[in-house]
Structures are given as structure tokens and as C-alpha cells.
Amino acid sequence: MKMRLRVVKNGSSMYTGAYDIVDAESFGKAYEDTWCKLQQRQMLAETSIGALMEHLDSGVLDQLSGAHITLDRV
């Protein structure tokens, strides 16, 4: 079934994506894609290679700390 995955933190939408989720594997792939998209956004926002290397390991986890992740039918 088509689902909308939304990540919201402090009232601001961090990410929204639509996925076809039918089982545990497709559910995991949707969250994996979300993680990758947030990481890519972080990489593009860094001002230098040094800053990127410093934040690469914990950056997405720090972004998701305190965030609300919801799934809704599309």
C-alpha cells in the first residue's frame, strides 16, 4: 500500500516521501531511503570537507533526535 513517511521536528518538516510498503523489507527500505536523503542534505549543507568529516557519523542521528516519524496512507 502507498504510504507517506514524514519526519517532523519542532513543527518543521524535515522530510516527506511516498513509498509502497507491503512488508517488513519494504518498510525497512523506506526508512533507509529517508536516512540517505537526510544524510545527502546534510552533506550538501556543509561548508568544508573538514566539517563534513566531523559530522558525517552522527549528523543524521543528531537531526532525528527528538523528531517525530509518522506514516499515513496516501
The first five atom37 places (N, CA, C, CB, O) and aatype in JSON, in Angstrom:
{
  "aatype": [12, 11, 12, 1, 10, 1, 19, 19, 11, 2, 7, 15, 15, 12, 18, 16, 7, 0, 18, 3, 9, 19, 3, 0, 6, 15, 13, 7, 11, 0, 18, 6, 3, 16, 17, 4, 11, 10, 5, 5, 1, 5, 12, 10, 0, 6, 16, 15, 9, 7, 0, 10, 12, 6, 8, 10, 3, 15, 7, 19, 10, 3, 5, 10, 15, 7, 0, 8, 9, 16, 10, 3, 1, 19],
  "atom_mask": [
    [1, 1, 1, 1, 1],
    [1, 1, 1, 1, 1],
    [1, 1, 1, 1, 1],
    [1, 1, 1, 1, 1],
    [1, 1, 1, 1, 1],
    [1, 1, 1, 1, 1],
    [1, 1, 1, 1, 1],
    [1, 1, 1, 1, 1],
    [1, 1, 1, 1, 1],
    [1, 1, 1, 1, 1],
    [1, 1, 1, 0, 1],
    [1, 1, 1, 1, 1],
    [1, 1, 1, 1, 1],
    [1, 1, 1, 1, 1],
    [1, 1, 1, 1, 1],
    [1, 1, 1, 1, 1],
    [1, 1, 1, 0, 1],
    [1, 1, 1, 1, 1],
    [1, 1, 1, 1, 1],
    [1, 1, 1, 1, 1],
    [1, 1, 1, 1, 1],
    [1, 1, 1, 1, 1],
    [1, 1, 1, 1, 1],
    [1, 1, 1, 1, 1],
    [1, 1, 1, 1, 1],
    [1, 1, 1, 1, 1],
    [1, 1, 1, 1, 1],
    [1, 1, 1, 0, 1],
    [1, 1, 1, 1, 1],
    [1, 1, 1, 1, 1],
    [1, 1, 1, 1, 1],
    [1, 1, 1, 1, 1],
    [1, 1, 1, 1, 1],
    [1, 1, 1, 1, 1],
    [1, 1, 1, 1, 1],
    [1, 1, 1, 1, 1],
    [1, 1, 1, 1, 1],
    [1, 1, 1, 1, 1],
    [1, 1, 1, 1, 1],
    [1, 1, 1, 1, 1],
    [1, 1, 1, 1, 1],
    [1, 1, 1, 1, 1],
    [1, 1, 1, 1, 1],
    [1, 1, 1, 1, 1],
    [1, 1, 1, 1, 1],
    [1, 1, 1, 1, 1],
    [1, 1, 1, 1, 1],
    [1, 1, 1, 1, 1],
    [1, 1, 1, 1, 1],
    [1, 1, 1, 0, 1],
    [1, 1, 1, 1, 1],
    [1, 1, 1, 1, 1],
    [1, 1, 1, 1, 1],
    [1, 1, 1, 1, 1],
    [1, 1, 1, 1, 1],
    [1, 1, 1, 1, 1],
    [1, 1, 1, 1, 1],
    [1, 1, 1, 1, 1],
    [1, 1, 1, 0, 1],
    [1, 1, 1, 1, 1],
    [1, 1, 1, 1, 1],
    [1, 1, 1, 1, 1],
    [1, 1, 1, 1, 1],
    [1, 1, 1, 1, 1],
    [1, 1, 1, 1, 1],
    [1, 1, 1, 0, 1],
    [1, 1, 1, 1, 1],
    [1, 1, 1, 1, 1],
    [1, 1, 1, 1, 1],
    [1, 1, 1, 1, 1],
    [1, 1, 1, 1, 1],
    [1, 1, 1, 1, 1],
    [1, 1, 1, 1, 1],
    [1, 1, 1, 1, 1]
  ],
  "atom_positions": [
    [[0.82, -1.17, 0.0], [0.0, 0.0, 0.0], [0.87, 1.24, 0.0], [-0.94, -0.01, 1.19], [1.97, 1.24, 0.57]],
    [[0.4, 2.28, -0.63], [1.15, 3.53, -0.69], [1.06, 4.24, 0.65], [0.61, 4.44, -1.83], [-0.02, 4.46, 1.19]],
    [[2.24, 4.6, 1.17], [2.33, 5.29, 2.46], [3.18, 6.54, 2.31], [2.91, 4.35, 3.54], [4.12, 6.58, 1.52]],
    [[2.84, 7.55, 3.09], [3.64, 8.77, 3.14], [4.42, 8.75, 4.45], [2.74, 10.07, 3.02], [3.82, 8.68, 5.53]],
    [[5.73, 8.8, 4.36], [6.59, 8.83, 5.53], [6.99, 10.28, 5.75], [7.84, 7.91, 5.36], [7.49, 10.94, 4.84]],
    [[6.77, 10.77, 6.96], [7.03, 12.17, 7.26], [7.9, 12.26, 8.51], [5.7, 12.95, 7.46], [7.64, 11.57, 9.5]],
    [[8.92, 13.1, 8.47], [9.78, 13.37, 9.62], [9.61, 14.84, 9.97], [11.29, 13.01, 9.32], [9.87, 15.72, 9.16]],
    [[9.16, 15.1, 11.21], [8.9, 16.46, 11.67], [9.64, 16.68, 12.99], [7.37, 16.71, 11.85], [9.61, 15.83, 13.88]],
    [[10.3, 17.82, 13.09], [10.99, 18.17, 14.32], [10.7, 19.63, 14.64], [12.53, 17.92, 14.2], [10.87, 20.51, 13.8]],
    [[10.26, 19.87, 15.87], [9.93, 21.23, 16.32], [8.96, 21.94, 15.38], [11.2, 22.06, 16.46], [9.09, 23.14, 15.14]],
    [[8.0, 21.2, 14.86], [6.98, 21.77, 13.99], [7.39, 21.97, 12.54], [0.0, 0.0, 0.0], [6.57, 22.38, 11.72]],
    [[8.66, 21.69, 12.21], [9.14, 21.85, 10.83], [9.31, 20.5, 10.17], [10.46, 22.64, 10.8], [9.86, 19.57, 10.77]],
    [[8.86, 20.4, 8.94], [9.02, 19.16, 8.19], [10.47, 19.02, 7.73], [8.07, 19.13, 6.99], [11.0, 19.9, 7.05]],
    [[11.1, 17.92, 8.1], [12.48, 17.65, 7.68], [12.51, 16.83, 6.4], [13.24, 16.92, 8.8], [13.42, 16.96, 5.58]],
    [[11.49, 15.97, 6.23], [11.46, 15.11, 5.06], [10.05, 14.55, 4.89], [12.51, 13.96, 5.18], [9.37, 14.25, 5.88]],
    [[9.62, 14.41, 3.65], [8.38, 13.74, 3.31], [8.63, 12.93, 2.05], [7.2, 14.75, 3.11], [9.19, 13.44, 1.08]],
    [[8.21, 11.67, 2.07], [8.39, 10.82, 0.89], [7.26, 9.8, 0.81], [0.0, 0.0, 0.0], [6.71, 9.41, 1.84]],
    [[6.92, 9.37, -0.38], [5.87, 8.36, -0.6], [6.54, 7.04, -0.95], [4.89, 8.81, -1.72], [7.45, 6.99, -1.77]],
    [[6.06, 5.97, -0.33], [6.64, 4.65, -0.52], [5.55, 3.6, -0.62], [7.6, 4.31, 0.62], [4.46, 3.77, -0.07]],
    [[5.85, 2.52, -1.32], [4.96, 1.38, -1.4], [5.43, 0.39, -0.33], [4.97, 0.73, -2.85], [6.43, -0.3, -0.52]],
    [[4.72, 0.32, 0.78], [5.1, -0.53, 1.9], [4.12, -1.69, 1.99], [5.14, 0.27, 3.24], [2.93, -1.5, 2.21]],
    [[4.66, -2.9, 1.81], [3.82, -4.09, 1.84], [4.29, -5.14, 2.85], [3.76, -4.71, 0.47], [3.54, -6.04, 3.21]],
    [[5.54, -5.02, 3.32], [6.08, -6.0, 4.26], [7.23, -5.37, 5.04], [6.54, -7.29, 3.51], [7.54, -4.19, 4.86]],
    [[7.87, -6.16, 5.89], [8.96, -5.65, 6.73], [10.13, -5.15, 5.89], [9.44, -6.73, 7.7], [10.76, -4.15, 6.24]],
    [[10.42, -5.82, 4.8], [11.54, -5.42, 3.94], [11.29, -4.06, 3.3], [11.78, -6.48, 2.86], [12.18, -3.21, 3.31]],
    [[10.12, -3.85, 2.74], [9.82, -2.56, 2.11], [9.71, -1.45, 3.16], [8.52, -2.65, 1.29], [10.01, -0.29, 2.87]],
    [[9.28, -1.79, 4.37], [9.24, -0.82, 5.47], [10.67, -0.38, 5.81], [8.54, -1.44, 6.72], [10.92, 0.81, 5.99]],
    [[11.58, -1.34, 5.91], [12.98, -1.02, 6.2], [13.62, -0.2, 5.1], [0.0, 0.0, 0.0], [14.4, 0.72, 5.38]],
    [[13.3, -0.51, 3.85], [13.87, 0.24, 2.72], [13.37, 1.69, 2.71], [13.51, -0.44, 1.4], [14.11, 2.59, 2.32]],
    [[12.14, 1.9, 3.14], [11.62, 3.27, 3.2], [12.4, 4.09, 4.23], [10.11, 3.26, 3.56], [12.75, 5.24, 3.97]],
    [[12.67, 3.5, 5.38], [13.44, 4.22, 6.39], [14.89, 4.39, 5.98], [13.36, 3.49, 7.73], [15.52, 5.4, 6.29]],
    [[15.44, 3.4, 5.28], [16.81, 3.51, 4.76], [16.9, 4.68, 3.78], [17.25, 2.19, 4.08], [17.85, 5.46, 3.82]],
    [[15.92, 4.79, 2.89], [15.92, 5.87, 1.92], [15.81, 7.23, 2.62], [14.76, 5.69, 0.91], [16.46, 8.2, 2.22]],
    [[14.99, 7.3, 3.65], [14.84, 8.53, 4.42], [16.17, 8.93, 5.04], [13.78, 8.37, 5.5], [16.57, 10.09, 4.97]],
    [[16.86, 7.96, 5.65], [18.16, 8.21, 6.26], [19.14, 8.75, 5.21], [18.72, 6.91, 6.91], [19.85, 9.73, 5.46]],
    [[19.18, 8.11, 4.06], [20.1, 8.53, 2.99], [19.79, 9.94, 2.5], [20.05, 7.55, 1.82], [20.7, 10.73, 2.25]],
    [[18.5, 10.27, 2.35], [18.12, 11.61, 1.89], [18.52, 12.67, 2.91], [16.59, 11.67, 1.63], [19.0, 13.74, 2.53]],
    [[18.34, 12.38, 4.21], [18.74, 13.34, 5.25], [20.26, 13.5, 5.27], [18.23, 12.89, 6.64], [20.77, 14.6, 5.47]],
    [[20.97, 12.4, 5.06], [22.43, 12.46, 5.04], [22.92, 13.25, 3.83], [23.03, 11.04, 5.03], [23.86, 14.04, 3.94]],
    [[22.29, 13.05, 2.69], [22.67, 13.79, 1.48], [22.43, 15.29, 1.67], [21.88, 13.27, 0.27], [23.26, 16.11, 1.27]],
    [[21.3, 15.63, 2.27], [21.0, 17.04, 2.53], [22.05, 17.66, 3.46], [19.6, 17.18, 3.14], [22.47, 18.8, 3.26]],
    [[22.47, 16.89, 4.46], [23.5, 17.38, 5.38], [24.82, 17.58, 4.65], [23.68, 16.39, 6.55], [25.5, 18.58, 4.87]],
    [[25.18, 16.64, 3.78], [26.43, 16.75, 3.03], [26.45, 18.0, 2.16], [26.64, 15.51, 2.18], [27.48, 18.67, 2.05]],
    [[25.34, 18.31, 1.54], [25.26, 19.48, 0.68], [25.32, 20.79, 1.46], [23.99, 19.44, -0.15], [25.72, 21.82, 0.93]],
    [[24.92, 20.73, 2.74], [24.89, 21.94, 3.55], [26.23, 22.25, 4.22], [23.83, 21.82, 4.6], [26.44, 23.38, 4.66]],
    [[27.13, 21.28, 4.32], [28.41, 21.51, 4.99], [29.25, 22.5, 4.18], [29.18, 20.18, 5.18], [29.2, 22.52, 2.95]],
    [[30.03, 23.31, 4.88], [30.8, 24.36, 4.24], [32.21, 23.92, 3.85], [30.89, 25.54, 5.14], [32.87, 24.6, 3.06]],
    [[32.67, 22.79, 4.4], [34.02, 22.33, 4.06], [34.1, 20.82, 4.25], [35.08, 23.04, 4.93], [33.25, 20.21, 4.89]],
    [[35.14, 20.22, 3.68], [35.36, 18.78, 3.83], [35.6, 18.43, 5.29], [36.54, 18.32, 2.97], [35.12, 17.41, 5.77]],
    [[36.33, 19.28, 6.0], [36.6, 19.04, 7.42], [35.32, 19.0, 8.24], [0.0, 0.0, 0.0], [35.15, 18.12, 9.09]],
    [[34.43, 19.93, 7.99], [33.15, 19.96, 8.7], [32.32, 18.73, 8.35], [32.37, 21.24, 8.37], [31.67, 18.15, 9.22]],
    [[32.34, 18.34, 7.1], [31.61, 17.16, 6.67], [32.13, 15.91, 7.38], [31.72, 16.99, 5.17], [31.34, 15.12, 7.89]],
    [[33.43, 15.74, 7.42], [34.01, 14.56, 8.07], [33.71, 14.54, 9.57], [35.54, 14.52, 7.83], [33.55, 13.48, 10.16]],
    [[33.65, 15.71, 10.16], [33.36, 15.8, 11.6], [31.93, 15.39, 11.92], [33.62, 17.21, 12.1], [31.68, 14.8, 12.97]],
    [[30.98, 15.71, 11.04], [29.57, 15.47, 11.31], [28.99, 14.25, 10.62], [28.79, 16.66, 10.91], [27.85, 13.88, 10.88]],
    [[29.75, 13.61, 9.76], [29.21, 12.53, 8.93], [28.66, 11.36, 9.75], [30.28, 12.02, 7.99], [27.59, 10.85, 9.44]],
    [[29.38, 10.94, 10.79], [28.94, 9.78, 11.57], [27.7, 10.03, 12.41], [30.05, 9.33, 12.46], [26.83, 9.16, 12.48]],
    [[27.6, 11.18, 13.03], [26.49, 11.41, 13.96], [25.48, 12.43, 13.46], [27.03, 11.87, 15.27], [24.48, 12.67, 14.14]],
    [[25.69, 13.02, 12.32], [24.84, 14.1, 11.85], [23.38, 13.75, 11.71], [0.0, 0.0, 0.0], [22.52, 14.48, 12.21]],
    [[23.06, 12.65, 11.03], [21.66, 12.29, 10.82], [21.02, 11.87, 12.13], [21.55, 11.15, 9.78], [19.87, 12.21, 12.4]],
    [[21.76, 11.15, 12.95], [21.22, 10.75, 14.24], [20.9, 11.97, 15.1], [22.21, 9.83, 14.97], [19.87, 12.0, 15.78]],
    [[21.77, 12.95, 15.08], [21.51, 14.2, 15.81], [20.28, 14.91, 15.25], [22.74, 15.13, 15.74], [19.49, 15.46, 16.02]],
    [[20.12, 14.9, 13.94], [18.95, 15.53, 13.32], [17.66, 14.83, 13.76], [19.08, 15.5, 11.79], [16.65, 15.49, 14.0]],
    [[17.7, 13.51, 13.85], [16.5, 12.74, 14.17], [16.18, 12.72, 15.66], [16.65, 11.33, 13.67], [15.06, 12.36, 16.04]],
    [[17.12, 13.09, 16.5], [16.88, 13.11, 17.95], [15.77, 14.1, 18.27], [18.17, 13.48, 18.72], [15.9, 15.3, 18.0]],
    [[14.68, 13.61, 18.83], [13.53, 14.45, 19.16], [12.54, 14.63, 18.04], [0.0, 0.0, 0.0], [11.52, 15.31, 18.22]],
    [[12.8, 14.05, 16.88], [11.89, 14.17, 15.73], [10.75, 13.16, 15.85], [12.66, 13.97, 14.4], [10.87, 12.14, 16.53]],
    [[9.66, 13.46, 15.17], [8.5, 12.56, 15.1], [8.44, 11.99, 13.68], [7.17, 13.31, 15.48], [8.45, 12.73, 12.7]],
    [[8.36, 10.67, 13.6], [8.27, 9.99, 12.3], [6.88, 9.37, 12.22], [9.41, 8.89, 12.12], [6.48, 8.59, 13.08]],
    [[6.16, 9.73, 11.16], [4.8, 9.22, 11.01], [4.62, 8.57, 9.63], [3.77, 10.35, 11.21], [5.3, 8.9, 8.66]],
    [[3.67, 7.64, 9.59], [3.27, 7.0, 8.34], [1.77, 7.23, 8.16], [3.61, 5.47, 8.33], [0.99, 7.0, 9.08]],
    [[1.38, 7.67, 6.98], [-0.02, 7.88, 6.65], [-0.31, 7.24, 5.31], [-0.37, 9.4, 6.63], [0.56, 7.21, 4.43]],
    [[-1.51, 6.73, 5.15], [-1.91, 6.22, 3.83], [-2.04, 7.35, 2.84], [-3.23, 5.45, 3.92], [-2.51, 8.44, 3.17]],
    [[-1.61, 7.08, 1.62], [-1.73, 8.1, 0.56], [-3.01, 7.86, -0.19], [-0.5, 8.06, -0.4], [-3.32, 8.59, -1.13]]
  ]
}
